[in-house]
Amino acid sequence: MSRTQPVSYSPLHIILHWVIAALILFQIIFGESMEALERALRNGGTPDAGVSFMGNAHIWVGIAILALTAVRLLVLAIHGIPSPLPSSRLQELASRAVHGLLYLAMILAPVTGLLAWYGGIHTFEELHELAKPLFIVLVALHTLGALYHHVALKDGSLTRMFSTRTR
């Protein structure tokens, strides 16, 4: 076992995975609240407390996702991740692509959202609006892949993200 190839995910890595996953789910479900906040402010009105709260929550949850993703990448760089379980070349490529795109989305979605909101840059607003369907597809692929490994292959892949114990 080398420093860069641990036998299991660290407890911090597991916690970060599930906290970020919950925050992304929050954004997928409640992200539309930004439109109501923007519409109220654009029309010169005062948003009601619920719209204001949910709009601001969307901003702060996005910032949290960005910050926690940075921490997660740092943890990954310092501690490494376990070796992939044996799989076909196609499964390995799919896994790398989905994980890479998820990390990219976890960085670009908050950055484009912040640039759109605070910078008023319409192009970034349009890019940011693509994040929701992208996240839905990537989260679905990630979840289906994990379930396929757990149910069909029974290779312990899914359990590695719940426990630091090795099989």
N, CA and C atoms as an extended XYZ file, in Angstrom:
501
Properties=species:S:1:pos:R:3:atomname:S:1:resname:S:1:resid:I:1 pbc="F F F"
N         0.841       -1.182        0.000 N   MET     1
C         0.000        0.000        0.000 CA  MET     1
C         0.884        1.244        0.000 C   MET     1
N         0.692        2.105       -0.976 N   SER     2
C         1.446        3.350       -1.035 CA  SER     2
C         0.596        4.487       -0.490 C   SER     2
N         1.247        5.608       -0.287 N   ARG     3
C         0.547        6.786        0.237 CA  ARG     3
C        -0.529        7.275       -0.729 C   ARG     3
N        -0.329        7.078       -2.020 N   THR     4
C        -1.279        7.576       -2.997 CA  THR     4
C        -2.316        6.532       -3.391 C   THR     4
N        -2.214        5.308       -2.884 N   GLN     5
C        -3.178        4.266       -3.259 CA  GLN     5
C        -3.670        3.549       -1.995 C   GLN     5
N        -4.554        4.189       -1.226 N   PRO     6
C        -5.059        3.549       -0.011 CA  PRO     6
C        -5.962        2.369       -0.353 C   PRO     6
N        -6.221        1.516        0.643 N   VAL     7
C        -7.097        0.365        0.419 CA  VAL     7
C        -8.566        0.741        0.526 C   VAL     7
N        -8.866        1.882        1.159 N   SER     8
C       -10.267        2.322        1.267 CA  SER     8
C       -10.310        3.853        1.222 C   SER     8
N       -11.513        4.377        1.033 N   TYR     9
C       -11.688        5.826        1.085 CA  TYR     9
C       -11.545        6.277        2.526 C   TYR     9
N       -11.009        7.472        2.723 N   SER    10
C       -10.886        8.008        4.078 CA  SER    10
C       -12.269        8.424        4.578 C   SER    10
N       -12.464        8.453        5.907 N   PRO    11
C       -13.748        8.918        6.442 CA  PRO    11
C       -14.098       10.320        5.933 C   PRO    11
N       -13.104       11.198        5.829 N   LEU    12
C       -13.360       12.551        5.335 CA  LEU    12
C       -13.853       12.522        3.888 C   LEU    12
N       -13.248       11.680        3.071 N   HIS    13
C       -13.667       11.572        1.671 CA  HIS    13
C       -15.121       11.087        1.583 C   HIS    13
N       -15.468       10.113        2.409 N   ILE    14
C       -16.843        9.578        2.410 CA  ILE    14
C       -17.831       10.650        2.852 C   ILE    14
N       -17.497       11.366        3.916 N   ILE    15
C       -18.384       12.430        4.409 CA  ILE    15
C       -18.557       13.510        3.346 C   ILE    15
N       -17.461       13.926        2.732 N   LEU    16
C       -17.543       14.949        1.690 CA  LEU    16
C       -18.402       14.482        0.526 C   LEU    16
N       -18.258       13.218        0.131 N   HIS    17
C       -19.060       12.671       -0.971 CA  HIS    17
C       -20.543       12.839       -0.687 C   HIS    17
N       -20.984       12.411        0.506 N   TRP    18
C       -22.416       12.418        0.813 CA  TRP    18
C       -22.947       13.817        1.105 C   TRP    18
N       -22.144       14.679        1.707 N   VAL    19
C       -22.590       16.062        1.950 CA  VAL    19
C       -22.746       16.792        0.614 C   VAL    19
N       -21.756       16.655       -0.271 N   ILE    20
C       -21.848       17.296       -1.581 CA  ILE    20
C       -23.030       16.722       -2.362 C   ILE    20
N       -23.235       15.409       -2.280 N   ALA    21
C       -24.371       14.783       -2.979 CA  ALA    21
C       -25.694       15.372       -2.485 C   ALA    21
N       -25.827       15.537       -1.168 N   ALA    22
C       -27.058       16.108       -0.608 CA  ALA    22
C       -27.244       17.559       -1.061 C   ALA    22
N       -26.162       18.316       -1.100 N   LEU    23
C       -26.255       19.711       -1.534 CA  LEU    23
C       -26.626       19.806       -3.016 C   LEU    23
N       -26.080       18.921       -3.838 N   ILE    24
C       -26.439       18.909       -5.260 CA  ILE    24
C       -27.914       18.560       -5.416 C   ILE    24
N       -28.385       17.591       -4.658 N   LEU    25
C       -29.800       17.225       -4.706 CA  LEU    25
C       -30.674       18.422       -4.310 C   LEU    25
N       -30.265       19.146       -3.278 N   PHE    26
C       -30.983       20.363       -2.880 CA  PHE    26
C       -31.063       21.339       -4.051 C   PHE    26
N       -29.935       21.541       -4.730 N   GLN    27
C       -29.911       22.491       -5.847 CA  GLN    27
C       -30.807       22.030       -6.995 C   GLN    27
N       -30.800       20.739       -7.269 N   ILE    28
C       -31.649       20.218       -8.345 CA  ILE    28
C       -33.126       20.454       -8.014 C   ILE    28
N       -33.497       20.196       -6.774 N   ILE    29
C       -34.907       20.308       -6.370 CA  ILE    29
C       -35.340       21.763       -6.223 C   ILE    29
N       -34.508       22.589       -5.580 N   PHE    30
C       -34.940       23.935       -5.225 CA  PHE    30
C       -34.276       25.050       -6.050 C   PHE    30
N       -33.494       24.704       -7.039 N   GLY    31
C       -32.757       25.698       -7.822 CA  GLY    31
C       -33.619       26.686       -8.572 C   GLY    31
N       -34.840       26.294       -8.865 N   GLU    32
C       -35.735       27.193       -9.604 CA  GLU    32
C       -36.094       28.437       -8.802 C   GLU    32
N       -35.831       28.425       -7.505 N   SER    33
C       -36.168       29.583       -6.674 CA  SER    33
C       -35.392       30.827       -7.086 C   SER    33
N       -34.245       30.649       -7.716 N   MET    34
C       -33.471       31.807       -8.178 CA  MET    34
C       -34.237       32.594       -9.232 C   MET    34
N       -34.974       31.886      -10.074 N   GLU    35
C       -35.748       32.575      -11.110 CA  GLU    35
C       -36.797       33.498      -10.486 C   GLU    35
N       -37.449       33.016       -9.435 N   ALA    36
C       -38.460       33.845       -8.771 CA  ALA    36
C       -37.810       35.060       -8.113 C   ALA    36
N       -36.658       34.876       -7.503 N   LEU    37
C       -35.953       35.992       -6.873 CA  LEU    37
C       -35.509       37.001       -7.929 C   LEU    37
N       -34.922       36.506       -9.002 N   GLU    38
C       -34.451       37.390      -10.070 CA  GLU    38
C       -35.620       38.169      -10.698 C   GLU    38
N       -36.722       37.475      -10.939 N   ARG    39
C       -37.901       38.113      -11.535 CA  ARG    39
C       -38.424       39.233      -10.629 C   ARG    39
N       -38.507       38.973       -9.320 N   ALA    40
C       -38.999       39.988       -8.384 CA  ALA    40
C       -38.077       41.200       -8.356 C   ALA    40
N       -36.781       40.963       -8.331 N   LEU    41
C       -35.831       42.078       -8.275 CA  LEU    41
C       -35.783       42.843       -9.599 C   LEU    41
N       -35.875       42.113      -10.712 N   ARG    42
C       -35.828       42.748      -12.031 CA  ARG    42
C       -37.026       43.670      -12.238 C   ARG    42
N       -38.182       43.275      -11.715 N   ASN    43
C       -39.405       44.067      -11.884 CA  ASN    43
C       -39.541       45.172      -10.839 C   ASN    43
N       -38.495       45.366      -10.050 N   GLY    44
C       -38.514       46.443       -9.069 CA  GLY    44
C       -39.301       46.127       -7.817 C   GLY    44
N       -39.757       44.898       -7.696 N   GLY    45
C       -40.533       44.508       -6.530 CA  GLY    45
C       -39.650       44.040       -5.392 C   GLY    45
N       -40.303       43.726       -4.324 N   THR    46
C       -39.622       43.166       -3.167 CA  THR    46
C       -40.054       41.707       -3.056 C   THR    46
N       -39.105       40.785       -3.138 N   PRO    47
C       -39.480       39.375       -3.031 CA  PRO    47
C       -39.987       39.064       -1.630 C   PRO    47
N       -40.933       38.128       -1.547 N   ASP    48
C       -41.401       37.748       -0.212 CA  ASP    48
C       -40.295       36.972        0.490 C   ASP    48
N       -40.473       36.760        1.767 N   ALA    49
C       -39.421       36.160        2.593 CA  ALA    49
C       -39.021       34.771        2.097 C   ALA    49
N       -40.002       33.971        1.682 N   GLY    50
C       -39.699       32.616        1.206 CA  GLY    50
C       -38.867       32.630       -0.063 C   GLY    50
N       -39.224       33.478       -1.009 N   VAL    51
C       -38.473       33.592       -2.268 CA  VAL    51
C       -37.061       34.098       -1.982 C   VAL    51
N       -36.967       35.098       -1.135 N   SER    52
C       -35.659       35.655       -0.784 CA  SER    52
C       -34.784       34.600       -0.099 C   SER    52
N       -35.367       33.886        0.858 N   PHE    53
C       -34.618       32.856        1.577 CA  PHE    53
C       -34.122       31.769        0.630 C   PHE    53
N       -35.027       31.248       -0.225 N   MET    54
C       -34.652       30.149       -1.117 CA  MET    54
C       -33.657       30.609       -2.182 C   MET    54
N       -33.807       31.817       -2.672 N   GLY    55
C       -32.844       32.341       -3.642 CA  GLY    55
C       -31.463       32.470       -3.033 C   GLY    55
N       -31.410       33.020       -1.825 N   ASN    56
C       -30.126       33.147       -1.139 CA  ASN    56
C       -29.566       31.787       -0.736 C   ASN    56
N       -30.438       30.863       -0.372 N   ALA    57
C       -29.980       29.508       -0.054 CA  ALA    57
C       -29.319       28.880       -1.279 C   ALA    57
N       -29.891       29.113       -2.460 N   HIS    58
C       -29.309       28.580       -3.693 CA  HIS    58
C       -27.885       29.105       -3.884 C   HIS    58
N       -27.692       30.386       -3.634 N   ILE    59
C       -26.358       30.985       -3.765 CA  ILE    59
C       -25.392       30.364       -2.760 C   ILE    59
N       -25.800       30.309       -1.487 N   TRP    60
C       -24.902       29.814       -0.444 CA  TRP    60
C       -24.631       28.315       -0.564 C   TRP    60
N       -25.620       27.553       -0.990 N   VAL    61
C       -25.391       26.117       -1.193 CA  VAL    61
C       -24.437       25.922       -2.368 C   VAL    61
N       -24.569       26.737       -3.403 N   GLY    62
C       -23.627       26.660       -4.522 CA  GLY    62
C       -22.206       26.968       -4.087 C   GLY    62
N       -22.045       27.994       -3.254 N   ILE    63
C       -20.714       28.329       -2.729 CA  ILE    63
C       -20.186       27.178       -1.877 C   ILE    63
N       -21.059       26.562       -1.080 N   ALA    64
C       -20.643       25.417       -0.253 CA  ALA    64
C       -20.190       24.256       -1.129 C   ALA    64
N       -20.916       23.986       -2.212 N   ILE    65
C       -20.516       22.908       -3.125 CA  ILE    65
C       -19.138       23.204       -3.698 C   ILE    65
N       -18.914       24.428       -4.121 N   LEU    66
C       -17.611       24.809       -4.681 CA  LEU    66
C       -16.497       24.638       -3.647 C   LEU    66
N       -16.716       25.138       -2.440 N   ALA    67
C       -15.693       25.048       -1.388 CA  ALA    67
C       -15.432       23.594       -0.996 C   ALA    67
N       -16.501       22.820       -0.807 N   LEU    68
C       -16.332       21.416       -0.417 CA  LEU    68
C       -15.707       20.588       -1.539 C   LEU    68
N       -15.986       20.948       -2.778 N   THR    69
C       -15.340       20.259       -3.898 CA  THR    69
C       -13.843       20.543       -3.892 C   THR    69
N       -13.470       21.767       -3.595 N   ALA    70
C       -12.048       22.106       -3.493 CA  ALA    70
C       -11.391       21.289       -2.372 C   ALA    70
N       -12.072       21.186       -1.229 N   VAL    71
C       -11.546       20.380       -0.119 CA  VAL    71
C       -11.447       18.912       -0.549 C   VAL    71
N       -12.473       18.425       -1.235 N   ARG    72
C       -12.477       17.026       -1.680 CA  ARG    72
C       -11.328       16.754       -2.645 C   ARG    72
N       -11.062       17.667       -3.553 N   LEU    73
C        -9.943       17.486       -4.482 CA  LEU    73
C        -8.612       17.525       -3.741 C   LEU    73
N        -8.522       18.334       -2.712 N   LEU    74
C        -7.316       18.386       -1.885 CA  LEU    74
C        -7.131       17.063       -1.135 C   LEU    74
N        -8.214       16.548       -0.551 N   VAL    75
C        -8.164       15.251        0.145 CA  VAL    75
C        -7.747       14.158       -0.832 C   VAL    75
N        -8.306       14.197       -2.030 N   LEU    76
C        -7.966       13.217       -3.051 CA  LEU    76
C        -6.477       13.306       -3.403 C   LEU    76
N        -5.959       14.534       -3.552 N   ALA    77
C        -4.553       14.722       -3.903 CA  ALA    77
C        -3.622       14.260       -2.780 C   ALA    77
N        -4.021       14.498       -1.545 N   ILE    78
C        -3.169       14.140       -0.403 CA  ILE    78
C        -3.254       12.650       -0.080 C   ILE    78
N        -4.476       12.121       -0.009 N   HIS    79
C        -4.672       10.750        0.444 CA  HIS    79
C        -4.836        9.739       -0.685 C   HIS    79
N        -5.145       10.203       -1.882 N   GLY    80
C        -5.396        9.285       -2.988 CA  GLY    80
C        -6.736        8.594       -2.831 C   GLY    80
N        -7.018        7.693       -3.752 N   ILE    81
C        -8.243        6.899       -3.700 CA  ILE    81
C        -7.872        5.439       -3.912 C   ILE    81
N        -8.734        4.545       -3.480 N   PRO    82
C        -8.436        3.123       -3.679 CA  PRO    82
C        -8.367        2.782       -5.168 C   PRO    82
N        -7.661        1.722       -5.466 N   SER    83
C        -7.599        1.228       -6.847 CA  SER    83
C        -9.004        0.889       -7.308 C   SER    83
N        -9.288        1.123       -8.590 N   PRO    84
C       -10.586        0.705       -9.104 CA  PRO    84
C       -10.709       -0.815       -9.015 C   PRO    84
N       -11.915       -1.279       -8.786 N   LEU    85
C       -12.135       -2.719       -8.776 CA  LEU    85
C       -12.046       -3.232      -10.206 C   LEU    85
N       -11.684       -4.482      -10.380 N   PRO    86
C       -11.565       -5.019      -11.741 CA  PRO    86
C       -12.871       -4.831      -12.521 C   PRO    86
N       -12.750       -4.310      -13.737 N   SER    87
C       -13.915       -4.102      -14.591 CA  SER    87
C       -13.438       -4.055      -16.037 C   SER    87
N       -14.392       -4.018      -16.939 N   SER    88
C       -14.034       -3.945      -18.350 CA  SER    88
C       -13.467       -2.565      -18.669 C   SER    88
N       -12.778       -2.478      -19.771 N   ARG    89
C       -12.194       -1.202      -20.207 CA  ARG    89
C       -13.296       -0.157      -20.423 C   ARG    89
N       -14.423       -0.596      -20.988 N   LEU    90
C       -15.542        0.315      -21.235 CA  LEU    90
C       -16.107        0.855      -19.916 C   LEU    90
N       -16.262       -0.017      -18.910 N   GLN    91
C       -16.766        0.429      -17.602 CA  GLN    91
C       -15.792        1.403      -16.957 C   GLN    91
N       -14.500        1.128      -17.095 N   GLU    92
C       -13.497        2.015      -16.516 CA  GLU    92
C       -13.528        3.385      -17.192 C   GLU    92
N       -13.655        3.411      -18.510 N   LEU    93
C       -13.741        4.682      -19.237 CA  LEU    93
C       -15.009        5.444      -18.864 C   LEU    93
N       -16.135        4.732      -18.758 N   ALA    94
C       -17.395        5.373      -18.375 CA  ALA    94
C       -17.286        5.964      -16.974 C   ALA    94
N       -16.696        5.217      -16.068 N   SER    95
C       -16.531        5.690      -14.694 CA  SER    95
C       -15.675        6.950      -14.651 C   SER    95
N       -14.549        6.929      -15.350 N   ARG    96
C       -13.662        8.101      -15.362 CA  ARG    96
C       -14.358        9.314      -15.984 C   ARG    96
N       -15.105        9.072      -17.064 N   ALA    97
C       -15.797       10.175      -17.742 CA  ALA    97
C       -16.859       10.790      -16.833 C   ALA    97
N       -17.680        9.951      -16.199 N   VAL    98
C       -18.753       10.466      -15.337 CA  VAL    98
C       -18.157       11.188      -14.136 C   VAL    98
N       -17.145       10.588      -13.495 N   HIS    99
C       -16.533       11.250      -12.345 CA  HIS    99
C       -15.877       12.569      -12.755 C   HIS    99
N       -15.160       12.568      -13.858 N   GLY   100
C       -14.513       13.793      -14.324 CA  GLY   100
C       -15.516       14.890      -14.634 C   GLY   100
N       -16.605       14.513      -15.308 N   LEU   101
C       -17.639       15.495      -15.629 CA  LEU   101
C       -18.358       15.994      -14.380 C   LEU   101
N       -18.553       15.105      -13.397 N   LEU   102
C       -19.167       15.548      -12.133 CA  LEU   102
C       -18.278       16.580      -11.435 C   LEU   102
N       -16.977       16.305      -11.344 N   TYR   103
C       -16.072       17.273      -10.713 CA  TYR   103
C       -16.070       18.596      -11.478 C   TYR   103
N       -16.040       18.518      -12.803 N   LEU   104
C       -16.064       19.726      -13.623 CA  LEU   104
C       -17.355       20.513      -13.376 C   LEU   104
N       -18.478       19.816      -13.330 N   ALA   105
C       -19.767       20.476      -13.085 CA  ALA   105
C       -19.826       21.073      -11.679 C   ALA   105
N       -19.240       20.389      -10.689 N   MET   106
C       -19.259       20.892       -9.314 CA  MET   106
C       -18.420       22.155       -9.169 C   MET   106
N       -17.529       22.393      -10.119 N   ILE   107
C       -16.736       23.622      -10.112 CA  ILE   107
C       -17.399       24.685      -10.997 C   ILE   107
N       -17.748       24.295      -12.217 N   LEU   108
C       -18.260       25.279      -13.175 CA  LEU   108
C       -19.662       25.791      -12.848 C   LEU   108
N       -20.524       24.948      -12.304 N   ALA   109
C       -21.883       25.413      -11.998 CA  ALA   109
C       -21.862       26.561      -10.981 C   ALA   109
N       -21.179       26.419       -9.852 N   PRO   110
C       -21.152       27.549       -8.921 CA  PRO   110
C       -20.428       28.777       -9.484 C   PRO   110
N       -19.342       28.553      -10.207 N   VAL   111
C       -18.586       29.682      -10.752 CA  VAL   111
C       -19.432       30.460      -11.758 C   VAL   111
N       -20.090       29.751      -12.681 N   THR   112
C       -20.930       30.451      -13.668 CA  THR   112
C       -22.129       31.114      -12.995 C   THR   112
N       -22.678       30.465      -11.958 N   GLY   113
C       -23.789       31.067      -11.225 CA  GLY   113
C       -23.380       32.356      -10.537 C   GLY   113
N       -22.219       32.341       -9.905 N   LEU   114
C       -21.730       33.544       -9.224 CA  LEU   114
C       -21.423       34.657      -10.220 C   LEU   114
N       -20.808       34.308      -11.347 N   LEU   115
C       -20.506       35.316      -12.370 CA  LEU   115
C       -21.788       35.894      -12.976 C   LEU   115
N       -22.786       35.040      -13.125 N   ALA   116
C       -24.062       35.520      -13.671 CA  ALA   116
C       -24.757       36.444      -12.674 C   ALA   116
N       -24.822       36.032      -11.407 N   TRP   117
C       -25.570       36.794      -10.404 CA  TRP   117
C       -24.859       38.080      -10.012 C   TRP   117
N       -23.583       37.959       -9.654 N   TYR   118
C       -22.863       39.135       -9.163 CA  TYR   118
C       -22.216       39.948      -10.282 C   TYR   118
N       -21.908       39.280      -11.398 N   GLY   119
C       -21.293       39.983      -12.519 CA  GLY   119
C       -22.298       40.460      -13.539 C   GLY   119
N       -23.513       39.915      -13.462 N   GLY   120
C       -24.548       40.308      -14.410 CA  GLY   120
C       -24.227       39.917      -15.844 C   GLY   120
N       -23.450       38.864      -16.013 N   ILE   121
C       -23.019       38.443      -17.348 CA  ILE   121
C       -24.002       37.402      -17.876 C   ILE   121
N       -24.779       37.797      -18.863 N   HIS   122
C       -25.856       36.954      -19.389 CA  HIS   122
C       -25.340       35.621      -19.934 C   HIS   122
N       -24.184       35.616      -20.568 N   THR   123
C       -23.621       34.369      -21.116 CA  THR   123
C       -23.429       33.340      -20.016 C   THR   123
N       -22.958       33.787      -18.850 N   PHE   124
C       -22.752       32.860      -17.742 CA  PHE   124
C       -24.074       32.368      -17.180 C   PHE   124
N       -25.092       33.214      -17.235 N   GLU   125
C       -26.427       32.790      -16.793 CA  GLU   125
C       -26.925       31.649      -17.681 C   GLU   125
N       -26.740       31.798      -18.987 N   GLU   126
C       -27.162       30.751      -19.920 CA  GLU   126
C       -26.386       29.459      -19.681 C   GLU   126
N       -25.080       29.575      -19.464 N   LEU   127
C       -24.268       28.384      -19.168 CA  LEU   127
C       -24.701       27.743      -17.854 C   LEU   127
N       -24.959       28.590      -16.853 N   HIS   128
C       -25.359       28.077      -15.547 CA  HIS   128
C       -26.682       27.307      -15.618 C   HIS   128
N       -27.591       27.765      -16.461 N   GLU   129
C       -28.886       27.094      -16.590 CA  GLU   129
C       -28.766       25.691      -17.184 C   GLU   129
N       -27.652       25.404      -17.843 N   LEU   130
C       -27.409       24.048      -18.368 CA  LEU   130
C       -26.977       23.074      -17.265 C   LEU   130
N       -26.609       23.617      -16.112 N   ALA   131
C       -26.097       22.780      -15.029 CA  ALA   131
C       -27.136       21.787      -14.512 C   ALA   131
N       -28.377       22.226      -14.366 N   LYS   132
C       -29.394       21.339      -13.799 CA  LYS   132
C       -29.596       20.084      -14.645 C   LYS   132
N       -29.875       20.199      -15.952 N   PRO   133
C       -30.027       18.964      -16.728 CA  PRO   133
C       -28.736       18.140      -16.768 C   PRO   133
N       -27.582       18.829      -16.786 N   LEU   134
C       -26.313       18.105      -16.777 CA  LEU   134
C       -26.163       17.305      -15.489 C   LEU   134
N       -26.439       17.935      -14.351 N   PHE   135
C       -26.349       17.232      -13.072 CA  PHE   135
C       -27.337       16.066      -13.008 C   PHE   135
N       -28.544       16.262      -13.511 N   ILE   136
C       -29.529       15.172      -13.482 CA  ILE   136
C       -28.991       13.967      -14.246 C   ILE   136
N       -28.442       14.189      -15.422 N   VAL   137
C       -27.900       13.091      -16.231 CA  VAL   137
C       -26.705       12.452      -15.536 C   VAL   137
N       -25.776       13.266      -15.059 N   LEU   138
C       -24.565       12.718      -14.427 CA  LEU   138
C       -24.874       11.983      -13.120 C   LEU   138
N       -25.756       12.539      -12.313 N   VAL   139
C       -26.126       11.868      -11.054 CA  VAL   139
C       -26.844       10.553      -11.364 C   VAL   139
N       -27.705       10.554      -12.366 N   ALA   140
C       -28.389        9.314      -12.754 CA  ALA   140
C       -27.388        8.269      -13.231 C   ALA   140
N       -26.447        8.655      -14.082 N   LEU   141
C       -25.430        7.709      -14.559 CA  LEU   141
C       -24.570        7.191      -13.408 C   LEU   141
N       -24.172        8.096      -12.521 N   HIS   142
C       -23.349        7.713      -11.371 CA  HIS   142
C       -24.100        6.727      -10.470 C   HIS   142
N       -25.364        7.026      -10.212 N   THR   143
C       -26.190        6.163       -9.356 CA  THR   143
C       -26.431        4.812      -10.015 C   THR   143
N       -26.771        4.825      -11.291 N   LEU   144
C       -26.990        3.556      -12.009 CA  LEU   144
C       -25.724        2.718      -12.041 C   LEU   144
N       -24.591        3.363      -12.252 N   GLY   145
C       -23.319        2.636      -12.240 CA  GLY   145
C       -23.046        2.004      -10.883 C   GLY   145
N       -23.280        2.762       -9.820 N   ALA   146
C       -23.061        2.233       -8.468 CA  ALA   146
C       -24.007        1.068       -8.182 C   ALA   146
N       -25.268        1.218       -8.578 N   LEU   147
C       -26.239        0.135       -8.358 CA  LEU   147
C       -25.906       -1.100       -9.203 C   LEU   147
N       -25.437       -0.886      -10.424 N   TYR   148
C       -25.033       -2.009      -11.283 CA  TYR   148
C       -23.897       -2.785      -10.619 C   TYR   148
N       -22.913       -2.069      -10.102 N   HIS   149
C       -21.803       -2.738       -9.414 CA  HIS   149
C       -22.287       -3.482       -8.172 C   HIS   149
N       -23.219       -2.868       -7.454 N   HIS   150
C       -23.684       -3.462       -6.203 CA  HIS   150
C       -24.607       -4.659       -6.434 C   HIS   150
N       -25.575       -4.513       -7.349 N   VAL   151
C       -26.599       -5.543       -7.542 CA  VAL   151
C       -26.154       -6.613       -8.537 C   VAL   151
N       -25.665       -6.199       -9.691 N   ALA   152
C       -25.335       -7.169      -10.742 CA  ALA   152
C       -23.950       -7.781      -10.531 C   ALA   152
N       -22.947       -6.948      -10.288 N   LEU   153
C       -21.583       -7.457      -10.159 CA  LEU   153
C       -21.245       -7.914       -8.745 C   LEU   153
N       -21.965       -7.367       -7.763 N   LYS   154
C       -21.717       -7.693       -6.346 CA  LYS   154
C       -20.218       -7.592       -6.000 C   LYS   154
N       -19.596       -6.499       -6.453 N   ASP   155
C       -18.147       -6.361       -6.280 CA  ASP   155
C       -17.738       -5.479       -5.095 C   ASP   155
N       -18.700       -4.998       -4.322 N   GLY   156
C       -18.376       -4.188       -3.146 CA  GLY   156
C       -18.043       -2.741       -3.459 C   GLY   156
N       -18.219       -2.346       -4.697 N   SER   157
C       -17.883       -0.978       -5.092 CA  SER   157
C       -18.706        0.056       -4.328 C   SER   157
N       -19.995       -0.170       -4.220 N   LEU   158
C       -20.875        0.784       -3.538 CA  LEU   158
C       -20.562        0.867       -2.045 C   LEU   158
N       -20.278       -0.248       -1.432 N   THR   159
C       -20.017       -0.248        0.015 CA  THR   159
C       -18.748        0.516        0.363 C   THR   159
N       -17.848        0.702       -0.596 N   ARG   160
C       -16.624        1.452       -0.312 CA  ARG   160
C       -16.920        2.918       -0.003 C   ARG   160
N       -18.069        3.425       -0.450 N   MET   161
C       -18.400        4.820       -0.184 CA  MET   161
C       -19.283        4.957        1.064 C   MET   161
N       -19.501        3.838        1.766 N   PHE   162
C       -20.247        3.881        3.029 CA  PHE   162
C       -19.382        3.552        4.228 C   PHE   162
N       -18.257        2.877        4.011 N   SER   163
C       -17.450        2.413        5.131 CA  SER   163
C       -15.975        2.414        4.747 C   SER   163
N       -15.126        2.631        5.752 N   THR   164
C       -13.692        2.577        5.516 CA  THR   164
C       -13.167        1.152        5.636 C   THR   164
N       -14.024        0.234        6.037 N   ARG   165
C       -13.602       -1.171        6.143 CA  ARG   165
C       -13.461       -1.785        4.764 C   ARG   165
N       -12.472       -2.639        4.609 N   THR   166
C       -12.303       -3.345        3.345 CA  THR   166
C       -13.030       -4.672        3.420 C   THR   166
N       -13.383       -5.205        2.240 N   ARG   167
C       -14.118       -6.479        2.212 CA  ARG   167
C       -13.223       -7.617        2.615 C   ARG   167
